[in-house]
Amino acid sequence: MAGRLLANLIVCGGSIVGRAVLQAYRQAIVNANKTGAAQEAINGIRRASKAMTEQEARQILGISEKSTWEEIVQKYDTMFERNAKNGSFYLQSKVHRAKECLEPLYQKADVPN
């Protein structure tokens, strides 16, 4: 009899604690959505995964830091066309993103003061 009573208490207590945890979790989600914390975290993850570094861009195009913009465009055109004909769309997009990453750096250098 005592074992049965103890089992009932454990089951009832477990269900109460389970409901409380679920309610607290739901409230935490509502609070995060109100403050925008959840959306900020998602945006931060997206930005970090899409950003290409200058070093990675140079490595993809096979150029050095001393390369001119004309050399970069020539490499880009060659690699882009090769991947358009025989390569993969993934590599083609990487080449394009590498050029996009380096473009602002060279445009800043060309702007007269």
Beta strands, then each sheet from edge to edge (+ up, - down):
end
